Amino acid sequence: MLRTTTLLCLAAIVALPACVSQDAYRRALTANDKLQDEREALSAHVRELTQQNEKLSRDVQRLGANAADAAWIDEQKKRLNEMIARLGGTSGGSIDIEGVSVREGGEGIIVQVQGEVLFASGKAELTSTGRKTLEQLAPALLREGKGLRVEGHTDNDPIVHSKWKTNLRLSSERALSVAEYLIGAGMNAENIGVAGYGEHRPIDPGNDAAAKQANRRVEILILDR
């Protein structure tokens, strides 16, 4: 009887560690599952924070660009008003030179001169009125412009009697005449460019007499360089 009792006790003692190990294993599995859930939740949170950080970075860049644009616009307006004032005009944009207006453009300040002020119909030689107009403009242009680009524009009427044959050629020659005048007035030839666009860049899309008159023009762009 004693022998049997002893054997049963020994069996119980041997079995006890196995029972404890299985219970600990189950607890470990449960803890592991919990840790896995927490890890996935943390990873999702990290992804969300990363996306928020990227959005904030884009917002900062955009705000910085907007601030730079705003500063550039303010500087352009200041230059525009100062130039208009020197030409005898007001901050409203009008100046006391017939056929001339000044406005802001994407690359700088644009001085626009009506074609009839500078040239006779179908001609590329400056008229006496055109020379007088450029004489009034030249000091401000030379003072303001680190670089100038003179752009010629025409209406969409086809060339009939002119030797230039196309509006593109006529507009280019007109721009060249203005550029040569400004070079003669003291502008460094290396700092002035010429372009002719013919009828291809109208400022008035209409086809009546007023639109055509508006589209016949020379624009002198004061470049920021």
Secondary structure, DSSP 8 states (H G I E B T S, - for coil): -HHHHHHHHHHHHHHHHHHHHHHHHHHHHHHHHHHHHHHHHHHHHHHHHHHHHHHHHHHHHHHHHHHHHHHHHHHHHHHHHHHHHHTT--TTSB-SSTTEEEEE-SSEEEEEEEHHHHB-TT--SB-HHHHHHHHHHHHHHHHH-SEEEEEEE--S---SSSTT-SHHHHHHHHHHHHHHHHHHTT--GGGEEEEE-TTSS-SS---SHHHHHHHSEEEEEEE--
